[in-house]
Amino acid sequence: MLPPLSREWTTSEIEKLRDIQPHAIITTNYDEFLETIFNHDDDGDEYDEERYKVIVGEQILENQQNSVGEILKIHGTSSEPDSLILTKDDYEEFNSRKRYLSSKMLTYFAEHPLLIVGYSATDSNVRRILSWMNQVLSEGEVAEDIYFLEYERDIDDRTTYENTKRIQLGGDQYITVKRIVAKDFEWVFDAFSGGDGFEIDVRTLRKLLANTYEVVRKNTPDTEVVDVKRVEEIANNSEELATVLGVSVGNDRVSFQFDHDYRPSEFYEIIGVGNAENFKRDVLLPIWDREGINITQFNNRYHVAFFDQGAVEPRLYSQAAIDLSNNILDDENWELSIPEGQIPDDEVLEERGLKLNTVMDD
């Protein structure tokens, strides 16, 4: 007789599962087990802000953009009884909306590996979900990025097993997926967490994507308008995007500095210069003298402006600009961190930014 599973073993597996930090989690279960795992830390304490956002039932279809860090409960949740898919009529209504939901799910399946855990291959829900993916596969093709994880407690007694699994979907339709058989899931979860995961908390990334979508979806009030050309430049150039996000190069750290939160008047007050003329003389001019760069003439980790919006260029400064300015003003060592490839041509810069000519002439 096999010994019972230990509490320590089970807890360790749950911790490994949390470490995967998946893009999204899709479940047909009603309970709140997954929320408990992913929205609590290793000590069991709930995060101040939910780490994974719970999306229930039809809310999945209402999201305007695909996001990250979501638990998609497509059959409802026990905390919202009206959301549950339980009766025959519920399932018939659910199936009538299948094509909309399948389109939503395909955006996840097409871009990310899919690990199926805790389901039987005969489960009708699994078959329904896999049938969505099967729509984009050629007949007989193995779904390379779909993994079916099976628990087998006496696996040590086996010498071989198939590494693919053929799952019947109904009628003459089937799908072949990758198969993993194990009695210890820790090494499986370790393998998936060791892939190309997120370098930052999924909460931060979810906010970044949602806010970026909202900014470019519509103009903000007054003078704060979207610099469409700049957005296009960033979207088409990963180096440009890395610069805007403040990605460090040359070491193992990746930091995000998407924090251009300070209007000029607030920025001048914080660094103690009072106004634009003093800022130009005491900060911009030393940078120009040493680097030949006017940081207010283009968008970078220190400064962003909405150019080509008329005579006035609305601009914002970042915490990095505050730190740089303070070092210059305090006569401390400072270094300008702007990749050369981000600096536009001189012709583009000529009419932009705060003018230094009046300061240099004095």
Buried (B, 14 or more C-beta within 10 A) or exposed (E): EEEEEEEEEEEBBBEBBBBBBBBBBBBBBBEBEBBEBBBBEEEEEEEEEBBBBBBBBBBBEEBEEBBBBBBBBBBBBEEEEEBBBEEEEBBEEBEEEEEEBBEBBBEBBEEBBBBBBEBEBEBEBBBBBBBBBBEEBEEEEBBEBBBBBBEEEEEEEEEEEEEEBEBEBEEEEBBBBBBBBBEBBBEBBEBBBEEEEEEEBBBBBBBBBBEBEEEEEEEEEEEEBBBEEBBEBBEEEEEBEBBBBBBEEEEEEEEBBBBBEBEBEEBBEBBEBEEBEBBBBBBBBBBBEEEEBBBBBBBBBBBBBBBEBEEEBBBBBBBBBBEBBBBBBEEEEBEEBBBEEBBEEEEEBEEBBBBBEEBEEE
